[in-house]
Amino acid sequence: MSQREDGVDRIQRAWQRERPGTPVASIGVITRIWRIAKLLEDERRRTDARIGLDAATRDLLSTLRRSGPPYRLAAGEIARQSLVSAGAISQRVARAEQRGLVRRGKGGADGRSVLVELTDAGHRLIEQRVDDLLRHEETLLSSLDAQQREQLAGLLRVLLSDLGERLGAEDRP
């Protein structure tokens, strides 16, 4: 793996030159994470288009599929896990329901909560598409060996946990 200088190094060095004494070490981590996140977000969008599944529908179907049999969750739980509003989930569910990928039902003791369940068609679609997506994303990490991936995942877990606690973000699937 190449250790050559990159644009982030140049930004960090420029700040050191222009503001001696200013702590700039965080640039080497945070700016790279931000840039990687942007690259991965753009690539995920292209991959979603290639596999024929928009991000919102993929997220909905994935959340239901990961829940395990009977692949059914309350709409509020889907919103919590997806980090989006209940209104956004309602729109996602309506679109997926029109396509026959999910169905809504009533739940709770009083029947007032909405349960969303993966249909057989939705199950087949997400099974196929998640394999395509994850196989592709595996190739994006090919410059790292297994030990490096494990080390990076561990370091990112520590950072994410700490930031989540300090910034008040809930740890969600």
PyMOL commands that set and color helices and strands:
alter all, ss='L'
color gray80, all
select helices_A, chain A and resi 7-18+25-51+55-66+75-82+86-98+120-140+146-167
alter helices_A, ss='H'
color red, helices_A
select strands_A, chain A and resi 72-74+102-107+113-118
alter strands_A, ss='S'
color yellow, strands_A
deselect
rebuild
show_as cartoon
